[in-house]
Amino acid sequence: MSKFTKEMVDDYADKLLIGLTDEENQMVLDEFEIIDQNIDLINEIENIANVEPMTHCLDDFICEFREDEVEESVPIDELLQNCDEFTDREIEVPQVVG
């Protein structure tokens, strides 16, 4: 497998329309080196090529959908009694984004 080069990283960055400084390029190359080292470690696992890929992290995963059941809900007016400030059916909360 060929290693990533500065030129490859710059080419991919250009294709993604993001410019990288030399420092950022080196950071990406360092990260890819760590990833390559980890992949090399994984490839050293005995019989790794014989392991069948999983479709889910749990071997016995079974997806079962339940039937929707209509349940009685609390009336809005009763819920709004717990709020300090509200207008019509909308709760007023402090602004969190300036």
BAKOLDREN-440947 format. One record per residue (C-alpha): residue in one letter; x, y, z. Coordinates in steps of 0.02 Angstrom, whole numbers, padded with zeros to 5 digits, always signed. Example, Ala and Ser with C-alpha at 12.3 -4.5 7.8 and 13.67 -1.06 7.14 Angstrom:
! BAKOLDREN-440947
A+00615-00225+00390S+00684-00053+00357
This chain:
! BAKOLDREN-440947
M+00000+00000+00000S+00070+00170-00044K+00083+00300+00093F-00001+00469+00080T+00109+00610+00019K+00099+00798+00039E+00049+00810-00144M-00092+00684-00120V-00161+00778+00030D-00151+00944-00064D-00239+00866-00214Y-00381+00797-00107A-00397+00963-00015D-00410+01055-00181K-00545+00934-00241L-00641+00966-00080L-00618+01153-00104I-00525+01173+00060G-00355+01251+00065L-00226+01181+00184T-00075+01268+00253D+00088+01171+00260E+00058+01148+00447E-00117+01078+00418N-00052+00966+00279Q+00079+00895+00398M-00055+00869+00532V-00158+00767+00407L-00005+00665+00357D+00034+00630+00541E-00146+00572+00570F-00139+00458+00417E+00024+00385+00482I-00061+00340+00646I-00208+00265+00551D-00088+00163+00442Q+00001+00099+00598N-00164+00044+00674I-00217-00043+00514D-00049-00133+00510L-00084-00194+00688I-00256-00256+00639N-00184-00347+00489E-00065-00441+00605I-00212-00526+00692E-00207-00710+00652N-00339-00765+00525I-00412-00589+00511A-00443-00618+00326N-00560-00762+00371V-00673-00659+00483E-00843-00626+00408P-00895-00443+00415M-01037-00402+00533T-01191-00306+00483H-01223-00254+00663C-01119-00243+00820L-01228-00371+00910D-01231-00550+00847D-01408-00582+00905F-01484-00416+00853I-01666-00433+00803C-01764-00280+00750E-01946-00294+00799F-02067-00151+00780R-02203-00133+00907E-02380-00087+00863D-02424+00095+00891E-02546+00113+01032V-02646+00271+01063E-02630+00322+01243E-02717+00456+01343S-02607+00610+01356V-02601+00751+01483P-02703+00902+01428I-02596+01048+01366D-02675+01170+01490E-02625+01057+01633L-02446+01044+01570L-02431+01231+01548Q-02470+01255+01733N-02290+01198+01766C-02217+01339+01659D-02170+01512+01719E-02199+01597+01551F-02302+01543+01402T-02400+01619+01259D-02548+01523+01193R-02478+01346+01187E-02294+01395+01171I-02173+01393+01316E-02060+01546+01332V-01879+01504+01369P-01725+01613+01389Q-01630+01653+01229V-01475+01544+01217V-01405+01601+01050G-01356+01783+01025
